[in-house]
Amino acid sequence: MSRKNESTQKAVMREMMKNYLKDTNTNVHDGADVKNVMRDSVKTFKLGSY
């Protein structure tokens, strides 16, 4: 679901993150969890880059 005045790119990124958290059964409870998810995401993107 898109938020009011949210860009298409941001809405897509939000959906991708929601799916990632669901697929990996990851729960985010605090800042440390967010940091870990972001670190893992960056690693994944770097592995996919050429």
C-alpha positions in Angstrom: 0.0 0.0 0.0 1.4 3.3 -1.1 1.6 6.2 1.4 0.3 9.6 0.5 2.8 11.6 -1.7 5.3 8.7 -1.7 7.4 8.3 -4.9 7.0 5.1 -6.9 10.6 4.2 -6.2 10.1 4.5 -2.5 6.9 2.4 -2.6 8.7 -0.3 -4.5 11.6 -0.3 -2.0 9.2 -0.5 0.9 7.5 -3.5 -0.8 10.8 -5.2 -1.4 11.8 -4.8 2.2 8.5 -6.0 3.5 8.9 -9.1 1.3 12.5 -9.6 2.4 11.5 -9.5 6.1 8.6 -11.9 5.5 10.7 -14.4 3.4 13.5 -14.5 5.9 11.2 -14.6 8.9 13.0 -11.5 10.3 11.5 -9.5 13.1 12.6 -5.9 13.7 12.3 -4.8 17.4 14.9 -2.1 17.8 17.7 -0.1 16.1 20.1 -3.0 16.3 17.7 -5.2 14.3 17.4 -2.4 11.7 21.2 -2.1 11.5 21.6 -5.8 10.9 18.9 -5.9 8.2 20.4 -3.0 6.4 23.9 -4.5 6.7 22.7 -7.8 5.2 20.8 -5.9 2.5 23.9 -3.9 1.4 25.9 -7.1 1.3 23.2 -8.7 -1.0 23.2 -5.7 -3.3 27.0 -5.6 -3.5 27.1 -9.3 -4.4 24.6 -8.6 -7.3 26.6 -5.7 -8.7 29.0 -6.0 -11.5 
